[in-house]
Structures are given as C-alpha cells and as structure tokens.
Amino acid sequence: MATETLSRARRRSPGLPSGARGLAGSALVILLTFVVWEVVVRATGTPSYVLPAPTAIVSTADWAAVLDAARATAVSVVAGFAAGNAAGLVLALLISASPVLAALLYPFALTLRAIPIVALAPFITLAFGRGTASTVVVAALIVFFPTLVNVLLGLRSVEREALELMHVLDCGPLTVYWRVRLPAAMPAFFDAMRIAAPAAVLGVMTAEWVIGGNGLGKLVISSALALESEKMWAAILTSTVLAGLVFALVTVAERRLVRWAAR
C-alpha cells in the first residue's frame, strides 16, 4: 500500500515534462561540445584554417551569405522531403493492396535504390536542369525508399485479430485500410520521416555541389576552396541545425497525430 501511495505521489509530483527534459539534455550536450571544442582549439593552438574556434566562427563568418544559402537549401529540403514521403506512402499502399502491383513496382523501387545518387545526377540534370528542381528530385529520391519500406512493414504488421474483426463486421477493403492498416502503419511512417530528415539535408547539399545550386552545399565547397574556414563551418553548423529542426518538427507532429501509439 505504501509503495503504491509513493508511486502515485511521484507521478503527481511537479517537474519538467519528458519532452522538455529531453530538449534540455540535448541543449546541455551541444553546449558542452562547443565548450570542449573552444578549449581544445585554444589549448592546442590549432590554426583557424584547419579548425576555427566556435567564437571565431560566430564573430567572423559571413552570416548574411550563410543565411541566404540556408534559405535556398531549406526550400529544396522541405519540397523534396514532402514529395518523397508522399510518394513512398502512396506506393506502399498500392503495393500492399495488390500482389500484381507489388511484383511490378517493388523490384523497380529496389533497383532505383541500388543506383548511387551521384550516378543519377547527369540524368536528373538533363531532365530538370541545374537548380532547385534537381535538388528537390534528389531529396525526394533519398527520402522515398526508407518511407516505402517502413510503411510496408507497418501495413503488414496488423494483428490478425483486428483483420478478423473487420471481416466479421463485413467491412470492405477501403474501410479496412482506413480504419486498421493505415493507423497501424503511422508509427513506422513517422520513424521513416525521422530517419529521412538528416538524409534529405545531406542529399540536397550533395546535389548543390554536384548538380549546381545556391545553397549550403555550394557554400561549403566554395568556402573550403577559398580557405574561408569560418564561413565553411558556419554553413556546416547551419545545415546541422536545419536537419535537427526537420527532425524535431516530425517528432512534434507524431506526438500530436499518433498519440495512441505506444512508445
């Protein structure tokens, strides 16, 4: 009885929500990383062109150029992220609904995934030109396959009892998908989006370097070639923040839309 009372008291005790605690912990780790970085650079006398200190990056980087590049990259990331996830979700639904479509489409998706994005770059450039459209396509291709695989696993993980109940209730295929299969796939869908968030940023930056663009990828390369290490590191850190922001937005959306999923 005493143990149960103590447990209830602990549950009722005020404190930070779990999400806030996680955010505070992440912020502390990031802060300690920058402190250690600063101390090591100053203690070892590392030249700024090799590795500038965080304070040097903040004070001397061309932040106007970095933010302009970040806006260009963010547009491609958001568009490619949305398109790739939507395509992966729709194709997963089609494949799970029809064995014929599964036999036709899934091998094609696997083949596409096996081809390196760099190898596809010339064809993407010919089809969409140099610029934002091509970087969006690259981001969408990178995001597409994890979403396809995860959603397929989610659609196929429905408990047999739930399907039998829908059969007893004489529900049609569309009702089964809407009421049972799609909700079951949502946790896996959000897992895929969290995996894809940093991959989309990296894919866009790679495309900006290989295909062309005015985003962070191009800025990192041009700054490195010009030995402007502060600007280069500012662009790298900004891309990290962008990836973290997309990841955080996906996590918030999952908590609001899939509250019933056990985590």
Order of alpha helices (4+ residues) and beta strands (2+ residues): alpha-alpha-alpha-alpha-alpha-alpha-alpha-alpha-alpha-alpha-alpha-alpha
